[in-house]
């Protein structure tokens, strides 16, 4: 499980992971998350973290001797068994046979969320950007490299301080260079935030117009929109989006719960 950020809609489901686990199987599920999100999880779900033995700074010697003679009661509780692993932007992590590269995006100007590039041993590349209002310059360079629009750049280069970045309303999103890996045939699947129809900017999310501006720039083979608000009418807006495949050569559709896609990663 990979977490994007520490907002409620992105992390509160951790408590329900136990329903996916066999209570008799001691093997934990790896949870990849940044330090800020881990700190929040430790506050909200302290019982999901390893519990060190408590140390008392107020007990007397007499209290200590008395406690030694008492039998400790151990209560078995059914909670999710999780193994937390801290990740950082532009530092690749290996998840089975997949290489995942986190990169930061703005989720409001005062907050960063993580997005992810996912590659396997095959030729395919997937990009997942779930909560975004602006793509910083270094992250756009990364995406442009994946799309084959710019030459590669090192991860150290990409981790440099950000510039203005991409909001979906600019003529020239991104600049100069791109990612550490081979760009291959571009981005096979882009999953991107689109909170509401139209072009009106939102302070913490892409609107549909912003998402389409990114799609037109990166030209992924297919795009699925996520984070959709109640302003969308699924069939109506999907039919409008399908027209773009013929008119502009871009494959964009709205995602839905239970959607399955096949990728050669």
Secondary structure, DSSP 8 states (H G I E B T S, - for coil): -B---SSHHHHGGGGGGGGGS-TT----EEEEE-HHHHHHHHHH-GGGS-------SS--HHHHHHHHHS-----------EEEEE--TT--EEETTEEEEEEEEESSTT-EEEEEEEE-SSS-EEEEE-S-SBB-HHHHHHHHHHTTSS----HHHHTS---S-B-S--SS-S-S---SS--TT--SEEEEE--SSSS---SSS--HHHHHHHHHHH--SEEEEES--TT--HHHHHHHHHHHHHHTS--EEE--TT-------
